[in-house]
Amino acid sequence: MLTEEILCKQFGVSKTVYNYVMKIEEEIKEKFHQIEKIREYNQYKVINAMQEHRLDYTNFYWNTGYGYDDVGREKVEKIYASVFNTEDALVRPSIASGTHALYLTLSGILQHGDELISISGRPYDTMLTVLGEEGNEPGNLKEAGIIYKEVPLYNNDIDWESAIKEITLKTKLLMIQRSTGYSFRPALTIPKIKNAIEKIRQVYPDIYIMVDNCYGEFINELEPSDVGADLVVGSLIKNPGGGIALSGGYIAGKKVLIDRIANRLTAPGVGKEVGLTFGTTRNTLQGLFFAPHIVSEALKGALLFGGVYKSLGFEITPTLDEERSDTIQAIKFNNKDMVIKMCEAVQAAAPVDGHVSPVPWEMPGYTNKVIMAAGAFVSGSSIELSADAPMREPYVVYIQGGLFYDHVKLGVMLSLEKMMEFEEIKSKIHL
Ligand SMILES: *Cc1c(COP(=O)(O)O)cnc(C)c1O
């Protein structure tokens, strides 16, 4: 009773909305078991990696200047390499974002005249500027003489047959984006990624394959690097930072490739040996320790959002029964006002900046205006509950994150309360 009271009195949730969400929760709860199983495995995987590398308290100290002999920094990278089952890793607070990590990877490996093929269709918005597919930013990959091609997905899967046909003598690297990004398709699952890599490797055993793993970490027991990817790349203010990491990005993969990328990050000959951590080691590792649990909370929350809006007749992706491979729940509203209301509600549920209202704005790196709701302890962190939508047809909201399921549930209730302003939704809830 107390819970219902605080929701109604303090947050303005009506009894109708409360009961409706509780009913849907009962229906989706059976799916929590699978999420918890994966969480448990990944939790042990992370602890095991920390023990294997004898993490100790003194590793959280940091130094100054070049950052030579920073044992903590080296352990972070070893632990990441173990978790992702790779030879080496580069994990740095100085990698400013996921996009930066991806750009660093591509520009570290590709040289003038090399070809890069995205085999998961059109990549995430910010990558288009990096590639030089949009805008004409100095330093983009097109300017550096890198040839770029795309192979669209076929039936929400990698079209590996077409990918094989597209590969030429110049092709050096294939790029796979695991997550939905701003498209309306389910994320590529580990079995799909595995199958495509195996098929391509039968013909081209030596071609490099990189996976943009953003939002995908700890969703499955396996990571793309467990099933043949040479490199996995992501952001620490998404899944693997567990809501605790303050900034950073990671790249895990084959040592020869990590060495090249490290030379790009700092300087040839200097590579991984320098780079101050500014005391972030403890946060980075505590975040990694939290990550499997936090991801499981976010996934439960995504199911609740999906369950509620599916029941109201909206198209969702992934569907409730589809295998999930990222933390994103996309809901198609076909209605601009609903999109804005949804983002306002997610903002209103936030522990930080809960009193402000998001508005669509021109974000750097994005072509359309974007509305973003996020009241995060770490600015821009999308492992914390956030909702965003590019202001374009068919008006899809992408909801992701949530450090705690209870918080996401509050977001669901507040969103539904706001949606009651729309007659078509109100009538369905009262049925
Ligand atoms: C978030 C994301 C990125 C990188 O975004 P940043 O905001 O730069 O961290 C790249 N690819 C995908 C699929 C993403 O979800």
The ligand as a Gaussian input file, in Angstrom:
#p B3LYP/6-31G(d) Opt

LIG

0 1
 C       25.860000       5.248000     -28.671000
 C       26.305000       4.595000     -29.922000
 C       27.489000       4.964000     -30.552000
 C       28.411000       6.010000     -30.016000
 O       27.778000       7.061000     -29.466000
 P       28.468000       8.094000     -28.473000
 O       27.298000       8.919000     -28.111000
 O       29.476000       8.785000     -29.274000
 O       29.046000       7.364000     -27.332000
 C       27.842000       4.301000     -31.698000
 N       27.093000       3.321000     -32.198000
 C       25.943000       2.941000     -31.605000
 C       25.153000       1.828000     -32.195000
 C       25.525000       3.549000     -30.448000
 O       24.416000       3.145000     -29.847000

